[in-house]
Each structure stands twice: as structure tokens, then as C-alpha cells.
Amino acid sequence: MTDHRKDTAWLCKQLPGLRRLAVRKGTVQTQQQLEAIVETARTGGEFKEPLVVLARSLGVGVDDLMSWRADPMPPTPRPPVRYVCPVELCAREWPPEPSKRTPSCEIAGRQLRAERELD
């Protein structure tokens, strides 16, 4: 059984690269299929199998495609704020990094939102 929120977080993080690949190696239909997968993820539907098929058509190795791994451990002590999915679709988290811009949710098209850490 897979964790849908983690699968969605993986898609969110990989979406910019997948979009570039679909433009470079795919067709207009490939790009449309990818956006249909994104829309399915946005509405909470099952998208893993069509994503694997699409990735294979682009030559992406899919053995570990959805083996989502959490971001590296945040620095100690933990910051008082973490950034999470702005629409609560996925399990994506990002600890703030002073020199980096806050990432966006590629599925919702909005920046990750700040959430205070609970002690």
C-alpha cells in the first residue's frame, strides 16, 4: 500500500523536471497527459500508474520512481517554522534555509506555506 500524500509530495518536487522532459522528449500529447496527471493529483485522485506509464514513455527509469524519501534532516535546533503544502494535498515539508527561496507547490501553483512548529 502506498502513501498517497507522499506520492503527491514526490510528484510536486519532481514536476518541474518532468515538465521540462515532456517538452524536450515528448509531444504535445505527452505534455497534456502530464497536466492531466497533475489535475488528478490536485483533486486527490489516483495518479501513480499513469505517471509510471508516462515516465517510461519518456525514458525515465521507474524502478524507484515513487520511492519517496524525506528531505534531509533540518539543522539542529529545529527552526520555529517549517513550510508545508499550501493546500494540504501532500506530505511535503521544507525547513527554511536563509540563502534559498521558499519552494512552490508545483501542483497547486502556490508557494509552500509557513507553519509554526509545535513543541
C-alpha positions as CSV (number, residue, x, y, z in Angstrom):
1,M,0.0,0.0,0.0
2,T,1.4,3.4,-0.9
3,D,1.0,6.7,1.0
4,H,-0.9,9.0,-1.3
5,R,0.3,12.1,0.4
6,K,4.0,11.1,0.0
7,D,3.4,10.1,-3.7
8,T,1.9,13.6,-4.2
9,A,4.8,15.2,-2.4
10,W,7.2,13.3,-4.8
11,L,5.2,14.5,-7.8
12,C,5.3,18.1,-6.5
13,K,9.1,18.1,-6.1
14,Q,9.7,16.4,-9.5
15,L,7.2,18.2,-11.6
16,P,9.4,21.0,-12.9
17,G,11.9,18.4,-14.2
18,L,9.1,16.2,-15.6
19,R,7.6,19.2,-17.4
20,R,11.0,20.0,-19.0
21,L,11.5,16.4,-20.0
22,A,8.0,16.2,-21.5
23,V,8.7,19.3,-23.6
24,R,12.1,18.1,-24.7
25,K,11.4,14.4,-25.3
26,G,7.7,14.2,-25.6
27,T,4.9,15.5,-27.7
28,V,2.1,18.0,-27.1
29,Q,0.0,14.9,-26.1
30,T,2.7,13.9,-23.6
31,Q,2.5,17.3,-22.0
32,Q,-1.3,17.2,-21.9
33,Q,-1.1,13.7,-20.3
34,L,1.3,15.1,-17.6
35,E,-1.0,18.0,-16.9
36,A,-4.0,15.6,-16.6
37,I,-2.0,13.6,-14.1
38,V,-1.3,16.9,-12.2
39,E,-5.0,17.7,-12.2
40,T,-5.8,14.2,-10.9
41,A,-3.3,14.7,-8.1
42,R,-4.8,18.2,-7.4
43,T,-8.2,16.6,-6.9
44,G,-6.9,13.8,-4.7
45,G,-7.3,11.1,-7.3
46,E,-5.0,8.1,-8.1
47,F,-2.2,9.1,-10.4
48,K,0.6,6.7,-9.7
49,E,0.1,4.2,-12.5
50,P,-0.5,6.7,-15.3
51,L,2.6,8.6,-14.1
52,V,4.7,5.5,-14.3
53,V,3.5,4.8,-17.8
54,L,4.2,8.4,-18.9
55,A,7.7,8.3,-17.3
56,R,8.5,5.1,-19.1
57,S,7.4,6.7,-22.4
58,L,9.9,9.5,-21.7
59,G,12.7,7.0,-21.0
60,V,12.8,7.6,-17.2
61,G,13.8,4.6,-15.2
62,V,10.8,3.9,-13.0
63,D,12.2,1.2,-10.6
64,D,12.5,3.8,-7.8
65,L,10.2,6.4,-9.3
66,M,7.9,6.6,-6.3
67,S,10.2,5.6,-3.5
68,W,9.8,9.0,-1.9
69,R,12.5,10.0,0.6
70,A,12.1,12.8,3.0
71,D,14.3,15.9,2.7
72,P,17.5,15.8,4.8
73,M,17.1,16.3,8.5
74,P,16.8,20.0,9.3
75,P,19.6,21.7,11.2
76,T,19.6,21.4,14.9
77,P,17.9,23.2,16.7
78,R,14.8,22.9,14.6
79,P,13.6,26.2,13.2
80,P,10.4,27.6,14.8
81,V,8.7,27.5,11.3
82,R,8.6,24.8,8.6
83,Y,7.0,25.1,5.2
84,V,4.3,22.7,4.1
85,C,1.9,22.1,1.2
86,P,-0.3,25.2,0.9
87,V,-3.4,23.2,0.2
88,E,-2.7,20.2,2.4
89,L,-2.6,17.8,-0.5
90,C,0.7,16.2,0.3
91,A,3.3,15.4,3.0
92,R,6.0,17.8,1.6
93,E,7.9,19.8,4.2
94,W,10.8,22.2,3.8
95,P,12.8,23.7,6.6
96,P,13.7,27.3,5.9
97,E,17.2,28.0,4.6
98,P,18.4,31.6,4.8
99,S,20.0,31.6,1.3
100,K,17.3,29.8,-0.5
101,R,13.9,30.9,-1.8
102,T,10.8,29.2,-0.4
103,P,9.8,26.5,-2.9
104,S,6.5,26.3,-4.6
105,C,3.9,23.6,-4.6
106,E,4.0,22.7,-8.3
107,I,0.6,21.1,-8.2
108,A,-1.3,24.0,-6.6
109,G,0.9,26.7,-8.2
110,R,1.5,28.4,-4.9
111,Q,4.4,28.9,-2.5
112,L,4.7,26.4,0.4
113,R,3.1,28.0,3.4
114,A,4.8,28.6,6.8
115,E,3.6,26.6,9.7
116,R,4.8,27.1,13.3
117,E,6.5,24.1,14.8
118,L,4.7,22.7,17.8
119,D,6.8,21.7,20.8
